[in-house]
């Protein structure tokens, strides 16, 4: 018998008793967390492995799907490379800007030279040349392709100051400020800035960049639809397997993971094909571009995708594959239920 006044011993808590650790506190147990994490990682690796092996076992259909995705991604990639090279070539061209300043007709040639000397003192000015009305008429006749100077009784051309600036970007604000500052001399009739070709080049590049963006968005939607349709067919072909999985208690979240990895692999393989086609296209065009640059007296090497742009290409391809498979799985997987 127990001695009087002795405290009773605490019995061992039984399973299901109130003293048993349950609920959120049990999930905070490090051992339980590590177990769940290992199962989670194992399930992802198993799903990724099974999905890629399933695609390898059907090489023809996989190659066709990945090729369509790769071609869809190659088109905007090549356009992007073309625009980047055009912009790079434009920066390598001589950027000396020429300005023609027409002074007033009544201004004498000596005073025109004085204005030219003042303009030459500007740090942006590279050289200055003054044309008399007769010299300006001779230059105009050469421009028209006439072998002899145009014979007229009255020369309407005023003295002209030809200004050449140091290398400037055509969109540099200093260029606009310089043109505006010419008006302070007071005897200037008009100023003609000869940078039309450079401006046109930049406008073409701007239009091209926007066009590439629009084309890339449309083709990205096409990749999503292609991947989604492929995953939809895969879901329909594995309908019986999905029903059996749901009968033994598998959730939609558990079942959809292999299909998501299928979209991931489609996007990844499509990115590989796009990269191969892009590099092959650049390599095919490198020699003709170099020969054209050599004929033009320039040295230019066609630039391909750098490492960062390759990473963007693969990220975009895999993301589009995941997005297409995710849309298809969320739409069609819930419709399959055991009866």
C-alpha positions in Angstrom: 0.0 0.0 0.0 1.1 3.5 -0.6 2.2 5.5 2.4 -0.2 8.1 3.6 0.6 11.6 2.5 2.6 10.4 -0.5 1.8 12.0 -3.9 0.6 9.7 -6.6 3.0 9.1 -9.6 2.0 10.8 -12.9 0.8 8.1 -15.2 2.3 7.8 -18.7 0.1 9.7 -21.2 -1.8 7.4 -23.4 -2.3 7.8 -27.2 -5.2 10.1 -27.8 -5.1 11.6 -24.3 -5.2 15.4 -23.7 -1.5 15.3 -22.7 -0.4 14.0 -26.1 1.2 16.7 -28.3 -1.2 17.4 -31.1 -2.1 19.9 -33.7 0.3 22.8 -34.7 2.8 22.0 -32.0 3.4 18.6 -33.4 4.2 20.1 -36.9 6.8 22.3 -35.2 8.8 19.2 -34.2 12.1 19.3 -36.2 12.0 15.6 -36.9 8.5 15.8 -38.3 9.4 18.8 -40.4 12.5 17.1 -41.8 10.4 14.0 -42.6 7.8 16.1 -44.5 10.5 18.1 -46.3 12.3 14.9 -47.4 9.0 13.5 -48.7 8.2 16.8 -50.5 11.6 16.9 -52.2 11.4 13.2 -53.1 8.0 13.6 -54.6 9.3 16.5 -56.8 12.4 14.6 -58.0 10.2 11.5 -58.7 7.7 13.6 -60.6 10.4 15.4 -62.6 12.2 12.1 -63.4 9.0 10.3 -64.5 7.8 13.1 -66.6 11.1 13.4 -68.5 11.3 9.7 -69.0 7.8 9.6 -70.3 8.8 12.2 -72.9 11.9 10.3 -73.8 9.8 7.2 -74.5 7.8 9.2 -77.0 10.6 11.0 -78.9 8.7 11.9 -82.1 5.8 13.7 -80.3 8.2 15.3 -77.9 10.5 16.5 -80.7 7.6 18.0 -82.6 6.3 19.9 -79.6 9.7 21.2 -78.6 10.5 22.1 -82.2 7.4 24.2 -82.5 8.2 25.9 -79.2 11.8 26.5 -80.3 10.9 28.0 -83.6 8.4 30.3 -82.0 11.1 31.5 -79.6 13.8 31.8 -82.3 11.9 34.3 -84.4 11.9 37.1 -81.8 15.4 36.2 -80.6 16.8 36.7 -84.1 14.9 40.0 -84.5 16.3 41.1 -81.2 19.8 40.3 -82.2 19.4 42.1 -85.5 18.2 45.3 -83.8 21.0 45.1 -81.3 23.6 44.8 -84.0 22.0 47.6 -86.0 22.1 49.9 -83.0 25.7 48.8 -82.3 26.7 49.5 -85.9 25.0 52.9 -85.7 27.2 53.8 -82.7 30.3 52.8 -84.6 29.5 55.1 -87.5 31.1 58.5 -87.6 28.9 60.7 -85.5 30.2 64.1 -86.6 27.2 66.3 -87.0 27.2 69.0 -89.7 25.3 72.2 -89.3 24.7 74.7 -92.1 24.1 78.2 -90.9 22.6 80.7 -93.4 23.2 84.3 -92.5 21.2 87.2 -93.7 21.8 88.2 -97.3 22.9 91.8 -96.5 25.7 90.6 -94.1 29.1 91.1 -95.6 31.6 88.2 -95.9 34.0 89.7 -93.4 31.3 89.9 -90.7 30.3 86.4 -91.5 33.9 85.3 -90.9 33.8 87.1 -87.5 30.7 85.2 -86.5 32.4 82.0 -87.6 35.4 82.7 -85.4 33.1 83.2 -82.4 31.4 79.9 -83.2 34.8 78.2 -83.4 35.4 79.2 -79.8 32.6 76.9 -78.6 34.1 73.6 -77.1 31.6 71.5 -79.1 32.8 73.0 -82.5 35.4 70.9 -84.4 35.8 73.0 -87.5 34.2 76.0 -89.3 34.1 76.8 -92.9 32.7 80.0 -94.6 31.2 79.8 -98.1 30.7 83.0 -100.1 27.5 83.2 -102.1 29.5 82.2 -105.3 31.1 79.2 -103.5 27.7 78.2 -102.1 26.2 78.3 -105.7 29.1 76.1 -106.9 28.4 73.6 -104.2 24.7 73.6 -105.1 25.5 72.9 -108.7 27.7 69.9 -107.7 24.8 68.7 -105.6 22.5 68.8 -108.7 25.1 66.9 -110.7 25.7 69.7 -113.1 29.2 69.8 -114.7 29.1 73.6 -115.1 28.2 76.2 -112.6 24.6 77.4 -113.0 24.6 80.7 -114.8 22.1 83.1 -113.4 22.0 86.9 -113.3 21.1 87.1 -109.5 22.6 84.7 -106.9 19.9 84.3 -104.2 22.2 82.4 -101.8 23.6 84.2 -98.8 27.0 83.5 -97.1 26.9 80.1 -95.4 28.8 78.9 -92.4 29.5 75.1 -92.3 30.0 73.9 -88.8 31.2 70.4 -87.8 30.8 69.3 -84.2 32.8 66.8 -82.3 31.4 63.2 -81.9 28.0 63.6 -80.3 25.0 61.3 -79.9 22.2 62.7 -82.2 19.9 62.7 -79.2 22.3 64.5 -76.9 20.6 67.6 -75.4 23.9 69.5 -75.8 23.3 69.4 -79.6 19.9 71.1 -79.3 21.3 73.7 -76.9 24.1 74.4 -79.4 21.7 75.0 -82.2 19.5 77.2 -80.1 22.6 79.3 -79.0 23.4 80.2 -82.6 20.4 82.5 -82.6 22.1 84.9 -80.2 24.3 86.2 -83.0 21.3 88.0 -84.4 22.3 87.8 -88.1 21.3 84.2 -88.6 18.6 83.6 -91.1 18.2 79.8 -90.7 20.0 76.8 -89.3 20.0 73.4 -91.0 21.0 70.4 -88.9 22.3 67.5 -91.0 21.5 64.5 -88.9 18.5 63.1 -90.8 20.1 59.7 -91.5 21.1 59.1 -87.9 17.6 60.2 -86.7 16.0 57.8 -89.1 18.3 55.0 -87.9 17.2 55.6 -84.3 13.6 55.8 -85.3 13.9 52.5 -87.2 15.5 50.9 -84.1 12.6 52.2 -81.9 10.0 50.9 -84.3 11.9 47.6 -84.4 12.0 47.2 -80.7 8.3 47.8 -80.3 7.7 45.3 -83.2 9.8 42.7 -81.5 7.9 43.2 -78.3 4.6 42.7 -80.0 5.8 39.7 -81.9 7.3 38.2 -78.8 4.0 38.6 -76.8 2.0 37.0 -79.6 4.4 34.1 -80.0 4.5 33.6 -76.2 0.8 33.2 -76.2 1.2 30.7 -79.0 3.8 28.7 -76.9 1.3 28.7 -74.0 -1.4 27.4 -76.2 0.8 24.7 -77.7 2.0 23.5 -74.3 -1.5 23.6 -72.9 -2.9 21.6 -75.7 -0.1 19.0 -75.4 -0.7 18.7 -71.7 -4.5 18.4 -72.3 -3.9 15.5 -74.6 -1.6 13.9 -72.0 -4.3 14.3 -69.3 -6.9 12.6 -71.5 -4.6 9.7 -72.4 -3.9 9.2 -68.7 -7.5 9.6 -67.6 -7.8 6.1 -66.1 -4.6 6.5 -64.2 -5.8 9.8 -62.7 -9.2 8.2 -61.7 -7.4 5.3 -59.9 -5.1 7.8 -58.1 -8.1 9.8 -56.9 -9.8 6.6 -55.7 -6.9 5.8 -53.4 -6.9 9.3 -52.0 -4.5 11.3 -54.1 -5.4 15.0 -54.3 -5.4 17.2 -57.4 -2.3 19.0 -56.1 -0.5 15.7 -55.9 -1.6 14.5 -59.3 -0.9 17.7 -61.2 2.8 17.9 -60.3 4.0 15.5 -63.1 2.1 17.4 -65.7 3.6 20.7 -64.5 7.1 19.1 -64.9 6.1 18.0 -68.3 5.4 21.6 -69.3 8.7 22.6 -67.7 10.7 20.0 -69.8 8.8 21.1 -73.0 9.8 24.7 -72.3 13.4 23.8 -71.4 13.9 21.6 -74.5 12.2 24.2 -76.6 14.7 26.8 -75.3 17.6 24.6 -76.2 16.3 24.3 -79.8 15.7 28.0 -79.9 19.3 28.7 -78.7 20.7 26.3 -81.3 18.7 27.8 -84.2 19.6 31.3 -83.1 23.3 30.6 -82.9 23.3 28.8 -86.2 21.5 31.7 -87.8 24.1 34.2 -86.4 26.9 32.0 -87.5 25.5 31.7 -91.0 25.2 35.6 -91.3 28.6 36.4 -89.7 30.8 36.1 -92.8 28.5 38.1 -95.2 28.1 40.9 -92.6 31.9 41.1 -92.0 32.5 41.2 -95.8 29.9 44.0 -96.2 31.6 46.0 -93.4 35.0 45.5 -95.0 33.7 46.8 -98.3 32.3 49.8 -96.5 35.7 50.5 -94.8 34.5 49.4 -91.4 35.3 46.5 -89.1 32.2 45.0 -87.6 31.6 41.6 -86.1 28.0 40.3 -85.7 27.2 39.9 -82.0 25.2 36.9 -80.8 23.4 36.4 -77.4 25.5 37.0 -74.3 25.2 34.9 -71.2 22.6 37.1 -69.5 20.4 37.0 -72.7 20.8 33.2 -72.9 19.6 33.0 -69.3 16.6 35.2 -70.1 15.8 32.9 -73.1 15.8 29.8 -71.0 13.9 31.4 -68.2 11.2 32.6 -70.6 10.9 29.3 -72.3 10.6 27.3 -69.1 8.2 29.9 -67.6 5.9 29.7 -70.7 6.0 25.9 -70.5 5.0 26.0 -66.9 2.3 28.6 -67.5 0.8 26.6 -70.4 0.8 23.3 -68.4 -0.6 25.1 -65.3 -3.5 26.6 -67.2 -4.3 23.2 -68.9 -4.0 21.2 -65.7 -6.2 23.6 -63.7 -8.9 23.5 -66.4 -9.0 19.8 -67.2 -7.8 17.9 -64.1 -10.7 19.0 -61.9 -13.2 17.7 -64.6 -11.9 14.1 -64.1 -13.6 12.6 -61.1 -14.3 8.9 -60.2 -18.0 8.0 -60.6 
